[in-house]
Amino acid sequence: MISNLAVLPIVIPLLSGIIAAFFHKKIILVRFFSKFMIIFNLLASVWIGFYIMENGSVILETGDWKAPYGIILVADQLSIILVITTNVIASLAVFYARSVLSERKEHYYFYTFFFLLISGVSGAFLTGDLFNLFVFYEVFLMASYALIVLGGEKIQLRESFKYVILNLFSSMLFVTTVAFLYSVVGTVNLAQIAERVQDVEQKGILTTIGILLFFVFASKAAIFPLYYWMPKSYIVPNPVVSALFGALLTKVGIYSILRVFSLIFVHEPMVQQLFLWLAGLSMIFGVIGALSTYNVKLIIVYNIIPAVGFMLMGIGLLSETGYAGAVYYLVHDMIIKAALFMLIGLIVYRAGTSDLRKMGGLLHRYPLLGWTFFISSLVLAGIPPFSGFIGKLLLLQAGFEKDQIMLVLIGLGSSLLILLSMIRIFIHAFWGEEQEVAAVSNKPAPSLAPSVILVLISVILGAGAEWFYPFVEDVSNMLADRDMYINSVLKE
């Protein structure tokens, strides 16, 4: 059946991870198998995407239990574009992994946990059920717990402790809030919740539930002030793990906010104002963090926070233009963050240090690396005609339409400071005289090709915006008209 297509992006990596576990000692075989299966999963996701573009959403009612009684998977325009983006990043990460992982780390079930991470992230994007959103969160979080300590270094174990503790707390709060919401509306199906919240007389209860859910998702997305756990946790793993975390995990939190609050809590003015305030504060404190450190890894991690602020701004504006900007910027940021984490891994390898003050002159020996990083910096900052500019233009336009002038000014200012933080890396690491530490290693370096491909995709997303924007516009129309989602799931 066509509806079974919706489960493929979840099942393919799940089964691949299980199979990889049985052959983890035959590392050459597992490498080949992992590359083949993740590309196969990407092609399957693209095929589903083309089908959805032509025929509309694909709804899978598992066990033939009709919505809202069974487990529902919803492959619509929003979820499938994020699944495809996830698999593009994952496919390139597999090829990058071979050049940055030692065989010892590969033997420790890296590919198994990698596939489980992709399965959990894809499931979170595809589920139409709030409780199963919690389940898929736990799947990718358990995989991330294993990946963050891969190698067993002391600093990894130390930073993973607070990462695990915070996520355990937010997971407990998540499942408790879902139970609380179920007691109010009698269902966990997102479409049916969206129907029934209109009839709830005690609006204060819904506001409380909305704030609790936002706290859960905001802690995953690293929104101000809940980002304190993230910077060190994201720099201690291997570069390929950092790339996966930076590109995917915080974005699942943003997606959850976008999906849940455009469907269920769309008429809560307190929640909307909260979004806009926290969006502005995330932009401000994120760039302050990026400018306050000389650690190149931390600079990239801190730049996740203002990007999350831009996406939250688009959600909080509650307009079609705002939703379009948030979705466009979300896809852009997933791709460019993966590229930047991979590039930083290569820069640190070549320089022999992550301290900017000890770098210099890398451009003389590695010009392709230098100019690739320079272009990626322009993409991240939103310089035209790159993808970051398209997303920010839509967001700023939506801000003007809603008379949020102060938020627009904060967005413009933070964009300039993001560019400044990235140019600092370029000037210190690549310009000037080559430092002695920069020439310490002549061993084969991590592959540059995956980063180059990701940067090229970002350039195409910007230069070819007229090709991609109509699809994003359809997504924003669906988000603005929640009846479209409700009717497609409940078949009313």
Buried (B, 14 or more C-beta within 10 A) or exposed (E): EEEEBBBBBBBBBBEBBEBBBEBBEEBEEBBEBBBEBBBBBBEBBBEBBEBBEEEEBBBBBBEEEEBBEBBBBBBBBBBBBBBBBBBBBBBBBBBBBBBBBEEEBBBBBBBBBBBBBBBBBBBBBBBBBBBBBBBBBBBBBBBBBBBBBBBEEEEBEEBBEBBBEBBEEBBEBBBEBBEBBBEBBEBBBBBBBBBBBEEEEEEEBBBBBBBBBBBBBBBBBBBBEBBEBBBBBBBBBBBBBBBBBBBBBBBBBBBBBBBBBBBBBBEBEEBBEBBBBBBBBBBBBBBBBBBEBBBBBBBBBBBBBBBBBBBBBBBBBBBBBBBBBBBBBBBBBBBBBBBBBBBBBBBBBBBBBBBBEBBBBBBBEBEEBBBBBBBBBBBBBBBEEBBBBBBBBBBBBBBEEBEBEEBBEBBBEBBEBBBBBBBBBBEBBBBBEBBEBBBEEEEEBBBBEBBBBBBBBBBBBBBEBEEBBEBBBBBBBBBBEBEBBBEBBBEE
